[in-house]
Amino acid sequence: MVNIQDFLQLMLESSASDLHITQDSPPLIRVHGALRPLSYPPLTAADTRTLCYSILTEAQKKKFEEDSELDFSFAAKGVCRFRGNLYLQKGAVGGAFRAIPYEIPPLDKLGLPRSVIELAELPRGLVLVTGPTGSGKSTTLAAVIDKINQTRPEHIITIEDPIEFVHDHKRAMVNQREVYADTHGFAGALKHVLRQDPDIVLIGEMRDLETIAAALVVAETGHLVFSTLHTNDAAGAVSRILEMGVEDYLLASSLLGVLAQRLVRKVCARCRQPVPAGEALLGATKSAAERFATVAAHGPNGASVYRAVGCEECSGTGYRGRSGIYELLLIDESIRELVLKHASADIVRNAATAKGMRTLRDDGWLKVREGVTTVAEVLRVTQEE
């Protein structure tokens, strides 16, 4: 039987981001956002258990059998790191594995708003990155931490579940703590972090009120804190935190900004075809089409709108590679006042856009105008505004 290392190698050779192992299906890989099967027979329950258990320690096997869930990370030496999740489905073991490259992408190569880099240069406060699973949040934060690591002689502590990107000591000292391996949990680690003399703290995910409240205290006491949330947009993160019961004054005084992001598939440069904008927007609502016309007027002169076709190079999908689209909510005095008033996400969003915030969809429209992606792809990953 082929071992899981062979499947992971095929995953990397195919430039895939994820590998899925499940019963009654061949192994599946995600390439440029789309799942495709590997050329292998459907796996049995015995196969999936053998494959997934082959990379676990005895302690991890015990924890998985107790909890029926397991988050962990591991490395293929000199090749790549992987984040894994094991679970049970219909009584059989299933696994999802994501590739995490050793090399952290430079911050200025991600296409982030300039203000994100400026936030990373501040001495204190809370910066959040939000978006669904698989939207590139971990990569963005790894690039931010790496930038700080290269430029500031400070102490960085990360609390992650599990550790994904590995940071060497550069100009900064970086200590990375993995939940359940180095500490019992996010909230518990944060209770002790101030005694560890940090300057910057990265929290892999703020999952509950206790963790969010502790993170705000760390930011309030003069530290720069980064973390993630799962919300649809930047303004929604503010509402979500308040709804969880966090004191409004603490959030208003500590929060510096919220970056929402998505990944859009890049239209294949080899087979893409130019189309009139009106034709490309046939599936869009009237308001979306009107907004595209407004935003596109500010795009590069002479740019074309493309549709995906499909060719051998992109395996018939019409897309090859992915790119980020972003929405950055900066917290100024007017937004702080709205936080203190518990204003709705819609009110916060409208106030921010009136001050010039570019929404996720608007950033997507610019990517369409620049020939990076398609109208259909932006409509797929963003919501109506």
Solvent accessible surface area in square Angstrom, and as a share of the most:
residue,aa,sasa,rsa
1,M,134,0.60
2,V,51,0.29
3,N,79,0.40
4,I,2,0.01
5,Q,87,0.39
6,D,64,0.33
7,F,3,0.01
8,L,3,0.02
9,Q,83,0.37
10,L,78,0.39
11,M,0,0.00
12,L,46,0.23
13,E,118,0.53
14,S,39,0.25
15,S,79,0.51
16,A,8,0.06
17,S,26,0.17
18,D,9,0.05
19,L,0,0.00
20,H,45,0.20
21,I,0,0.00
22,T,30,0.17
23,Q,51,0.23
24,D,102,0.53
25,S,21,0.14
26,P,32,0.20
27,P,0,0.00
28,L,41,0.20
29,I,3,0.01
30,R,68,0.25
31,V,7,0.04
32,H,34,0.15
33,G,19,0.18
34,A,33,0.26
35,L,84,0.42
36,R,72,0.26
37,P,86,0.54
38,L,21,0.10
39,S,124,0.80
40,Y,59,0.22
41,P,87,0.55
42,P,85,0.53
43,L,2,0.01
44,T,73,0.42
45,A,41,0.32
46,A,70,0.55
47,D,33,0.17
48,T,0,0.00
49,R,118,0.43
50,T,80,0.47
51,L,3,0.02
52,C,0,0.00
53,Y,25,0.09
54,S,71,0.46
55,I,29,0.15
56,L,16,0.08
57,T,77,0.45
58,E,130,0.58
59,A,75,0.58
60,Q,44,0.20
61,K,48,0.20
62,K,133,0.56
63,K,63,0.27
64,F,4,0.02
65,E,103,0.46
66,E,118,0.53
67,D,70,0.36
68,S,44,0.28
69,E,101,0.45
70,L,10,0.05
71,D,62,0.32
72,F,4,0.01
73,S,21,0.13
74,F,30,0.12
75,A,52,0.41
76,A,25,0.20
77,K,193,0.82
78,G,71,0.68
79,V,80,0.46
80,C,7,0.04
81,R,30,0.11
82,F,0,0.00
83,R,60,0.22
84,G,2,0.02
85,N,47,0.24
86,L,0,0.00
87,Y,62,0.23
88,L,83,0.41
89,Q,47,0.21
90,K,178,0.75
91,G,70,0.67
92,A,5,0.04
93,V,8,0.04
94,G,0,0.00
95,G,0,0.00
96,A,28,0.22
97,F,1,0.00
98,R,56,0.20
99,A,20,0.16
100,I,4,0.02
101,P,67,0.42
102,Y,92,0.35
103,E,139,0.62
104,I,23,0.12
105,P,34,0.21
106,P,70,0.44
107,L,9,0.04
108,D,107,0.55
109,K,152,0.64
110,L,37,0.19
111,G,54,0.52
112,L,21,0.10
113,P,43,0.27
114,R,141,0.52
115,S,31,0.20
116,V,8,0.05
117,I,18,0.09
118,E,79,0.36
119,L,13,0.07
120,A,2,0.02
121,E,102,0.46
122,L,67,0.34
123,P,72,0.45
124,R,132,0.48
125,G,5,0.05
126,L,0,0.00
127,V,6,0.04
128,L,0,0.00
129,V,4,0.02
130,T,0,0.00
131,G,0,0.00
132,P,61,0.38
133,T,102,0.59
134,G,23,0.22
135,S,4,0.02
136,G,19,0.18
137,K,20,0.09
138,S,40,0.26
139,T,41,0.24
140,T,4,0.02
141,L,7,0.03
142,A,5,0.04
143,A,1,0.01
144,V,3,0.02
145,I,0,0.00
146,D,11,0.06
147,K,83,0.35
148,I,3,0.01
149,N,0,0.00
150,Q,97,0.43
151,T,61,0.35
152,R,39,0.14
153,P,94,0.59
154,E,50,0.22
155,H,20,0.09
156,I,0,0.00
157,I,4,0.02
158,T,0,0.00
159,I,1,0.00
160,E,17,0.08
161,D,23,0.12
162,P,3,0.02
163,I,26,0.13
164,E,23,0.10
165,F,13,0.05
166,V,67,0.38
167,H,15,0.07
168,D,99,0.51
169,H,115,0.52
170,K,105,0.45
171,R,146,0.53
172,A,4,0.03
173,M,94,0.42
174,V,7,0.04
175,N,62,0.32
176,Q,38,0.17
177,R,58,0.21
178,E,31,0.14
179,V,6,0.04
180,Y,133,0.51
181,A,76,0.59
182,D,75,0.39
183,T,18,0.10
184,H,175,0.78
185,G,17,0.16
186,F,16,0.06
187,A,14,0.11
188,G,32,0.31
189,A,2,0.01
190,L,5,0.02
191,K,136,0.57
192,H,105,0.47
193,V,1,0.00
194,L,71,0.35
195,R,217,0.79
196,Q,62,0.28
197,D,113,0.58
198,P,7,0.04
199,D,55,0.28
200,I,0,0.00
201,V,0,0.00
202,L,12,0.06
203,I,0,0.00
204,G,26,0.25
205,E,41,0.18
206,M,5,0.02
207,R,112,0.41
208,D,64,0.33
209,L,77,0.38
210,E,93,0.42
211,T,2,0.01
212,I,0,0.00
213,A,35,0.27
214,A,20,0.16
215,A,0,0.00
216,L,0,0.00
217,V,69,0.40
218,V,2,0.01
219,A,4,0.03
220,E,88,0.39
221,T,74,0.43
222,G,31,0.30
223,H,28,0.12
224,L,0,0.00
225,V,0,0.00
226,F,3,0.01
227,S,0,0.00
228,T,8,0.05
229,L,6,0.03
230,H,73,0.33
231,T,10,0.06
232,N,93,0.48
233,D,9,0.05
234,A,0,0.00
235,A,0,0.00
236,G,16,0.15
237,A,0,0.00
238,V,1,0.00
239,S,16,0.10
240,R,99,0.36
241,I,0,0.00
242,L,16,0.08
243,E,138,0.62
244,M,60,0.27
245,G,52,0.50
246,V,9,0.05
247,E,99,0.44
248,D,34,0.17
249,Y,132,0.50
250,L,25,0.12
251,L,0,0.00
252,A,4,0.03
253,S,64,0.41
254,S,4,0.02
255,L,1,0.00
256,L,32,0.16
257,G,0,0.00
258,V,0,0.00
259,L,2,0.01
260,A,0,0.00
261,Q,3,0.02
262,R,24,0.09
263,L,46,0.23
264,V,0,0.00
265,R,41,0.15
266,K,81,0.34
267,V,10,0.06
268,C,1,0.01
269,A,83,0.64
270,R,160,0.58
271,C,18,0.11
272,R,80,0.29
273,Q,77,0.34
274,P,92,0.58
275,V,20,0.12
276,P,91,0.57
277,A,38,0.30
278,G,52,0.50
279,E,89,0.40
280,A,27,0.21
281,L,19,0.09
282,L,146,0.73
283,G,74,0.71
284,A,21,0.16
285,T,72,0.42
286,K,159,0.68
287,S,62,0.40
288,A,3,0.02
289,A,31,0.24
290,E,94,0.42
291,R,102,0.37
292,F,6,0.03
293,A,64,0.50
294,T,69,0.40
295,V,11,0.07
296,A,11,0.09
297,A,81,0.63
298,H,149,0.67
299,G,12,0.12
300,P,63,0.39
301,N,154,0.79
302,G,80,0.77
303,A,30,0.23
304,S,40,0.26
305,V,13,0.08
306,Y,36,0.14
307,R,107,0.39
308,A,29,0.23
309,V,64,0.37
310,G,22,0.21
311,C,30,0.18
312,E,158,0.71
313,E,76,0.34
314,C,3,0.01
315,S,64,0.41
316,G,51,0.49
317,T,53,0.31
318,G,0,0.00
319,Y,14,0.05
320,R,119,0.43
321,G,20,0.19
322,R,81,0.30
323,S,25,0.16
324,G,9,0.09
325,I,0,0.00
326,Y,13,0.05
327,E,6,0.03
328,L,19,0.10
329,L,1,0.00
330,L,83,0.41
331,I,11,0.06
332,D,51,0.27
333,E,116,0.52
334,S,42,0.27
335,I,2,0.01
336,R,57,0.21
337,E,95,0.43
338,L,31,0.15
339,V,1,0.01
340,L,86,0.43
341,K,148,0.63
342,H,101,0.45
343,A,15,0.11
344,S,56,0.36
345,A,23,0.18
346,D,82,0.42
347,I,92,0.47
348,V,1,0.00
349,R,45,0.16
350,N,94,0.48
351,A,29,0.23
352,A,7,0.05
353,T,50,0.29
354,A,92,0.71
355,K,129,0.55
356,G,63,0.61
357,M,24,0.11
358,R,126,0.46
359,T,8,0.05
360,L,10,0.05
361,R,12,0.04
362,D,7,0.03
363,D,9,0.05
364,G,0,0.00
365,W,0,0.00
366,L,22,0.11
367,K,30,0.13
368,V,0,0.00
369,R,48,0.18
370,E,87,0.39
371,G,7,0.07
372,V,37,0.22
373,T,0,0.00
374,T,4,0.02
375,V,3,0.02
376,A,67,0.52
377,E,1,0.00
378,V,0,0.00
379,L,47,0.23
380,R,140,0.51
381,V,25,0.14
382,T,16,0.09
383,Q,90,0.40
384,E,87,0.39
385,E,106,0.48
